[in-house]
Amino acid sequence: MNLPTRILLATVVAWSSTGAANPKTVAKPAQARPTINLRVDDSALGENKPGAPLLSYADVLEPVQKAVVSIYSTKIVRNANPLLQQLFPNLPPRESKQDGLGSGVIVTPDGYILTNNHVVEGADELKVSLADDREFTAKVIGTDPKTDVAVIKIEAEKLPVVTLADSDKLRVGDVVFAVGNPLDVGQTVTMGIVSAKNRNVKILEDVGGYEDFIQTDAAINLGNSGGALIDARGRLVGVNSAILSPSRGNIGIGFAIPVNLAASIMKSLVETGTVARGYLGVSTETITPDVAEQLGVARDTRGVVITDIVPESAAEKAGLKRNDVILGVNGHAVGTLEEMRLMIAQMAPGSVAQLRVVRDGKESKMDVTLDKFADKPDELLSGVTVQPLGAEERRRLRIDVRVTGLLVTEVEEKSPFRESLAPGAVIMEINRTPVREVEEARNMLHPGRNLLAVYYRGAARFVVVVIE
């Protein structure tokens, strides 16, 4: 990272005295130096009298600064030269080290820290530096690329923490502060306002993410990611995440994840090890005036229209139909498909969503018990895709007729289970129980050590996989 050049500016004044250059000038008798009396008010700016205007936020921000940390990541990158690998197959790839910088917010006295997924993603080592210069090694508790939220933890006690606000109550114009370590210059506080709410700017589009950003003009730069967005009462309202800029520098368009969303993701990651999202099972489009007119509703109607329904989904079971217009979820108006998708995803599987629906010009309310959303329906373990073993696969892979279970079809290169499982292997049992369906197998797995009975290349063996 190229840090900005530090420049010191000074004013130089040239003095000229013709008398000093004239040897015949006679020195005048020394005169007593004048005294100067200055009016000084040595009280801190924040020491205001009751009823006086607020002139400083120092008292509000000082406790918060103690709970904001710097996060230094290290990643080992292995680069293989294809030509050299062909000539020398046993030649190990070259290794290089990449360093990263971000920020984080301590939210519990025993060391849980909120930050961004992109701050910790792929890191081989994480170091956390506190405001009092203490340094700790951190471990990743969980990440959610779809919201860019991550939770890490350091082993410490009685740490300073921030208080969380209700980010749903933020208003455009509210004063906010961004706290973090931009460009590794040290902890920095910048001030601005809430410029907009509920922003969806396609930053997480590549991962099918959920965006509901707070936009602010408080200066955010590289290194601020994962830091705190604080309101004027010193409460956490967001986790700084991204900027829009043609120059990679701050131009006053920054984005933070609302703390309500970040806290719900954190709670799920800490308590369950994963993020469970509600799933309705519909395809929708934001309704337009022309479509609204064709469906028999007012042209200025705001909502989403159902264009398709997944068979056997929660939506089908509840009786939703194609061309139904959804106007609201749980009493909250829905204006776009992104808004509805986010609302449903923030609800837990098994919970009931009350929808306000218009069908054939008549409005009604419908209760839908949500399913569980699976990012990859056929993914059993992180990076491991499976499917029920069928007759065609059995014949092609010459698998014994006595073998039943789930066939491993793909293992991603970055999967933590790449050394234990391979495409073509059949998972016959999980924790001593036979498996045949993917969802059934997922429910058999639990955090910690799991025993798998695996058939591969004509032999059966036991494999232990650890789920953290």
C-alpha positions in Angstrom: 0.0 0.0 0.0 1.5 3.4 -1.0 1.0 5.8 1.9 0.5 9.5 1.1 3.6 11.7 1.2 3.8 13.7 4.4 4.6 17.3 3.7 5.4 20.0 6.3 4.6 23.5 5.2 6.2 26.6 6.6 6.3 30.3 5.8 9.7 31.8 5.3 10.1 35.5 5.8 13.3 37.4 4.6 14.4 40.3 6.8 16.5 43.1 5.4 18.1 45.9 7.5 20.2 48.5 5.7 21.3 49.8 9.1 22.9 46.5 9.9 25.0 46.7 6.8 26.3 50.3 7.6 29.3 50.3 9.9 28.8 53.9 10.8 25.4 53.3 12.4 25.4 54.1 16.1 23.7 51.6 18.4 20.8 52.9 20.4 20.5 52.2 24.1 18.7 48.9 24.9 15.1 49.4 25.8 13.1 47.3 28.2 11.1 44.5 26.5 7.3 45.0 26.6 5.1 42.6 28.5 2.1 41.0 26.9 -1.0 39.8 28.7 -3.2 37.2 26.9 -6.7 36.2 27.8 -6.6 32.4 28.3 -9.5 30.0 28.9 -7.8 26.7 29.8 -11.0 24.6 30.2 -11.6 21.8 27.7 -14.0 22.6 24.9 -16.4 19.9 26.2 -16.7 21.5 29.6 -19.9 23.3 28.8 -22.3 24.8 31.3 -25.8 23.4 31.5 -27.9 24.8 28.6 -24.8 26.0 26.7 -24.4 24.9 23.0 -22.5 21.7 22.4 -19.0 22.6 21.2 -17.2 19.3 21.4 -17.9 15.6 21.1 -14.8 14.5 22.9 -16.6 13.2 26.0 -18.8 11.1 23.7 -16.0 9.7 21.6 -13.3 9.0 24.2 -14.9 5.8 25.5 -15.6 4.6 22.0 -12.1 5.1 20.8 -10.9 2.6 23.5 -13.2 -0.1 21.9 -12.0 0.4 18.3 -9.1 -1.8 17.2 -6.7 -2.2 14.3 -6.6 -5.5 12.5 -3.5 -6.7 10.7 -3.8 -9.7 8.5 -1.1 -11.9 6.9 -1.8 -14.2 3.9 0.6 -16.6 2.4 0.3 -16.7 -1.4 1.6 -19.7 -3.3 2.5 -18.9 -6.9 3.4 -21.9 -9.2 5.1 -21.4 -12.5 3.3 -23.8 -15.0 6.5 -24.3 -17.1 8.7 -25.0 -14.2 6.1 -27.3 -12.7 6.1 -29.4 -15.9 9.9 -29.6 -16.0 10.3 -30.1 -12.3 7.1 -31.7 -10.8 8.5 -31.8 -7.3 9.5 -28.2 -7.3 7.4 -26.4 -4.5 5.6 -23.2 -5.6 7.1 -19.9 -4.6 5.6 -18.3 -1.5 5.0 -14.6 -0.9 3.4 -12.8 2.0 0.6 -10.3 1.6 -0.2 -7.9 4.5 -3.6 -6.3 5.0 -5.1 -3.7 7.3 -8.5 -3.1 8.7 -10.4 -2.0 11.8 -12.8 -3.7 14.2 -15.1 -2.9 17.1 -15.1 -4.7 20.5 -18.6 -5.6 21.4 -18.2 -7.9 24.5 -15.8 -7.6 27.5 -14.4 -11.1 26.7 -13.1 -10.2 23.3 -15.7 -10.7 20.5 -15.0 -8.2 17.7 -17.2 -7.1 14.8 -15.4 -6.4 11.5 -15.8 -7.0 7.8 -15.5 -10.3 6.0 -13.1 -8.7 3.4 -10.8 -7.7 6.3 -10.2 -11.3 7.4 -11.0 -13.3 4.3 -8.2 -15.8 3.4 -5.9 -14.6 6.2 -3.4 -17.1 7.7 -2.8 -14.9 10.7 -4.7 -12.0 12.4 -3.2 -9.6 14.9 -5.3 -7.1 16.8 -3.9 -3.9 18.2 -5.8 -2.2 20.9 -5.9 1.5 21.6 -3.7 1.0 24.7 -1.1 -0.6 22.4 -1.7 -4.2 23.6 -1.6 -6.7 20.8 -3.4 -10.1 20.5 -3.6 -12.9 18.1 -7.2 -13.3 16.9 -9.2 -16.3 15.6 -12.1 -16.2 13.2 -15.4 -17.2 14.8 -17.4 -16.9 11.6 -17.9 -14.9 8.4 -20.8 -14.0 6.1 -19.6 -12.9 2.7 -23.2 -12.1 1.7 -23.4 -9.2 4.2 -19.6 -8.6 4.5 -19.8 -9.3 8.3 -17.2 -11.2 10.2 -16.7 -12.0 13.9 -13.3 -12.6 15.4 -12.2 -13.1 19.0 -9.2 -12.4 21.2 -8.5 -14.0 24.5 -8.8 -11.1 27.0 -11.1 -10.0 29.8 -12.7 -6.7 31.0 -12.2 -5.1 27.6 -13.9 -1.7 26.8 -17.0 -2.2 24.6 -19.3 -0.1 22.5 -23.1 0.3 23.2 -25.3 -0.7 20.2 -28.1 1.6 19.0 -31.2 0.8 17.0 -30.0 1.6 13.4 -33.6 1.5 12.2 -34.2 4.8 14.0 -31.4 6.6 12.2 -32.6 9.6 10.1 -30.9 11.4 7.2 -29.1 14.4 8.7 -28.1 12.6 12.0 -24.5 13.4 13.0 -22.2 10.4 12.8 -18.5 9.7 13.3 -16.3 7.1 11.6 -13.6 5.6 13.8 -10.8 3.4 12.5 -7.2 3.3 11.3 -7.1 4.7 7.8 -3.9 4.0 5.9 -2.3 2.8 9.2 -1.7 6.4 10.3 -3.2 5.5 13.7 -6.7 5.7 15.1 -8.6 8.5 13.5 -12.1 10.1 14.0 -13.9 11.8 11.1 -17.3 13.5 11.3 -20.3 13.7 8.9 -24.0 13.0 8.7 -26.2 10.2 7.5 -26.5 11.0 3.8 -29.0 8.3 2.9 -30.4 5.0 4.2 -31.2 1.6 2.7 -28.6 1.9 -0.1 -28.1 -1.0 -2.5 -25.1 -0.2 -4.7 -24.3 -3.7 -6.0 -21.0 -3.9 -4.0 -21.9 -7.5 -2.9 -23.5 -8.5 -6.2 -20.8 -11.1 -7.1 -21.7 -13.2 -4.0 -25.5 -12.7 -4.2 -25.3 -10.4 -1.2 -27.8 -8.5 0.9 -27.2 -4.7 0.9 -28.9 -2.2 3.2 -26.1 0.3 3.7 -26.1 3.5 5.6 -24.5 6.2 3.4 -22.4 8.8 5.1 -20.0 11.7 4.1 -17.8 11.1 7.2 -14.4 10.5 5.6 -13.7 6.7 5.2 -10.5 5.5 3.6 -8.5 2.2 3.1 -8.0 0.7 6.6 -11.3 2.1 7.9 -13.1 -1.1 6.9 -14.6 -2.9 9.9 -14.4 0.2 12.0 -17.2 1.9 13.9 -19.9 4.4 12.7 -21.0 6.2 15.9 -23.9 8.5 16.5 -23.7 11.7 18.5 -24.5 9.8 21.8 -21.6 7.5 21.3 -23.5 4.4 20.2 -22.6 2.0 17.4 -25.0 2.5 14.5 -23.0 0.8 11.7 -19.8 -1.1 10.7 -17.9 0.9 8.0 -17.5 -1.3 4.9 -16.9 0.5 1.6 -16.6 3.7 -0.4 -17.4 4.7 -4.0 -14.6 6.6 -5.5 -12.9 6.9 -8.9 -9.6 7.5 -7.2 -9.7 4.9 -4.4 -9.7 7.8 -2.0 -12.5 9.4 0.0 -14.9 11.7 -1.9 -17.6 11.7 0.7 -19.5 8.6 -0.4 -19.0 5.9 2.2 -21.1 3.0 3.3 -21.7 1.2 6.6 -23.6 -2.0 7.4 -26.5 -1.1 9.8 -25.7 -2.4 13.3 -29.1 -4.2 13.5 -28.1 -6.4 10.5 -24.5 -6.8 11.7 -25.6 -7.8 15.2 -28.1 -10.4 14.0 -25.4 -12.0 11.8 -22.9 -11.9 14.7 -25.4 -13.6 17.0 -26.1 -16.4 14.5 -22.4 -16.9 13.8 -21.4 -17.1 17.5 -24.3 -19.2 18.6 -24.8 -21.6 15.7 -21.6 -21.3 13.7 -23.5 -20.4 10.5 -26.1 -17.9 9.2 -29.6 -19.3 8.9 -31.8 -17.3 6.6 -35.5 -17.5 5.9 -36.6 -18.6 2.5 -39.9 -17.9 0.8 -39.4 -19.7 -2.5 -40.6 -17.1 -5.1 -39.2 -15.2 -8.0 -40.3 -11.6 -8.0 -39.9 -8.3 -9.8 -40.4 -4.8 -8.6 -43.8 -3.7 -9.9 -43.9 -1.0 -12.6 -46.9 1.3 -13.4 -47.6 -0.6 -16.6 -47.5 -4.0 -14.9 -49.6 -2.7 -12.0 -52.3 -1.5 -14.5 -52.4 -4.9 -16.2 -52.8 -6.6 -12.8 -55.7 -4.4 -11.8 -54.0 -2.3 -9.2 -53.2 1.4 -9.0 -50.4 2.6 -11.3 -48.6 4.2 -8.3 -48.6 0.9 -6.3 -45.3 0.1 -4.6 -44.5 -3.6 -4.2 -43.3 -6.7 -5.9 -45.1 -9.1 -8.2 -44.5 -12.8 -8.0 -43.3 -14.2 -11.4 -42.7 -17.8 -10.4 -43.0 -20.1 -7.4 -40.6 -22.9 -6.4 -42.4 -26.3 -6.1 -43.0 -27.5 -2.6 -41.6 -24.2 -1.2 -43.0 -22.2 1.7 -44.8 -19.9 -0.8 -46.5 -22.8 -2.5 -47.6 -24.4 0.7 -49.1 -21.1 1.9 -51.1 -20.7 -1.3 -49.2 -17.9 -3.0 -49.7 -17.7 -6.7 -48.0 -16.2 -9.8 -49.1 -12.5 -10.4 -49.8 -12.0 -6.7 -48.5 -8.5 -5.6 -46.8 -8.4 -2.2 -47.1 -4.9 -0.6 -45.7 -5.6 2.8 -44.0 -8.0 5.2 -44.8 -8.0 8.9 -46.3 -4.6 8.8 -43.4 -3.0 6.9 -44.1 -1.7 3.3 -42.1 -3.3 0.5 -41.0 -1.1 -2.4 -38.5 -3.3 -4.3 -37.6 -6.9 -4.7 -34.3 -6.1 -2.9 -36.2 -4.8 0.2 -38.4 -7.9 0.3 -35.4 -10.3 -0.2 -33.6 -8.6 2.7 -36.6 -8.7 5.0 -37.2 -12.4 4.5 -33.5 -13.3 4.8 -33.3 -11.6 8.2 -36.0 -13.8 9.6 -35.2 -17.2 11.0 -36.3 -20.4 9.2 -39.5 -21.7 10.8 -40.7 -18.3 11.7 -44.0 -16.9 10.3 -44.0 -14.0 7.8 -47.2 -12.1 7.5 -47.6 -10.9 3.9 -49.9 -8.2 2.7 -51.0 -9.4 -0.7 -53.2 -8.2 -3.6 -54.7 -10.8 -5.8 -57.2 -9.9 -8.6 -57.6 -6.4 -7.1 -58.5 -7.7 -3.6 -56.1 -7.2 -0.7 -55.6 -9.8 2.0 -53.1 -11.0 4.6 -51.3 -14.4 4.3 -49.1 -16.2 6.9 -46.1 -18.1 5.5 -43.9 -20.4 7.5 -40.4 -19.8 6.1 -38.1 -22.5 4.9 -34.3 -22.4 5.3 -32.3 -20.8 2.6 -29.4 -22.9 1.3 -26.8 -20.9 -0.7 -25.8 -24.2 -2.4 -28.5 -26.8 -2.1 -26.1 -29.6 -2.8 -23.3 -28.4 -0.5 -22.8 -30.7 2.5 -19.6 -29.2 3.9 -17.8 -26.0 3.1 -16.7 -26.5 -0.5 -17.9 -30.1 -0.7 -20.8 -30.7 -3.1 -22.7 -34.0 -3.0 -25.7 -35.8 -4.5 -27.6 -39.1 -3.9 -25.7 -42.0 -5.5 -27.7 -43.0 -8.6 -27.5 -46.0 -10.9 -25.7 -44.1 -13.7 -23.0 -42.8 -11.3 -22.7 -46.3 -9.8 -22.1 -47.8 -13.2 -19.7 -45.1 -14.4 -17.6 -45.2 -11.3 -17.9 -49.0 -10.9 -19.1 -48.8 -7.3 -20.1 -51.9 -5.5 -23.9 -52.5 -5.4 -23.8 -52.8 -1.7 -22.6 -49.2 -1.3 -25.3 -46.5 -0.7 -25.0 -42.9 0.3 -24.1 -39.5 -1.0 -21.6 -39.2 -3.9 -19.1 -36.4 -3.7 -19.3 -34.5 -7.0 -17.0 -31.6 -6.3 -14.4 -30.4 -3.8 -13.3 -26.8 -4.1 -9.6 -26.0 -4.0 -10.0 -23.8 -1.0 -12.2 -26.3 0.9 -10.8 -27.2 4.4 -11.9 -30.8 3.6 -9.9 -31.1 0.4 -7.4 -33.5 2.1 -10.2 -35.7 3.5 -12.7 -36.1 0.6 -12.4 -36.3 -3.1 -14.8 -36.4 -6.1 -16.0 -39.9 -6.6 -16.0 -40.8 -2.9 -19.3 -42.0 -1.4 -20.3 -40.9 2.1 -22.1 -43.9 3.5 -22.6 -42.9 7.2 -22.3 -39.8 9.3 -21.7 -40.3 13.0 -22.6 -44.0 12.5 -26.0 -43.3 10.8 -26.6 -44.2 7.2 -27.3 -41.3 4.9 -29.2 -41.0 1.6 -30.4 -37.4 1.3 -28.4 -34.1 1.4 -30.7 -32.3 3.9 -30.8 -35.3 6.1 -27.0 -35.5 6.1 -26.7 -31.8 7.0 -28.8 -32.3 10.1 -26.5 -35.1 11.2 -23.5 -32.9 11.3 -22.6 -30.9 14.4 -19.9 -28.5 15.5 -16.7 -30.3 16.5 -15.5 -33.8 15.4 -17.7 -35.8 13.0 -17.1 -39.4 12.0 -17.7 -40.2 8.3 -17.7 -43.7 6.8 -16.4 -43.2 3.2 -16.1 -45.6 0.2 -13.4 -44.6 -2.3 -11.7 -46.6 -5.0 -12.9 -50.0 -3.9 -12.2 -49.6 -0.2 -14.2 -48.2 2.8 -12.5 -46.2 5.5 -13.4 -43.8 8.3 -12.7 -40.0 8.0 -12.9 -37.5 10.8 -14.0 -34.0 9.8 -14.0 -31.1 12.2 -16.6 -28.4 11.9 -15.7 -25.1 13.7 
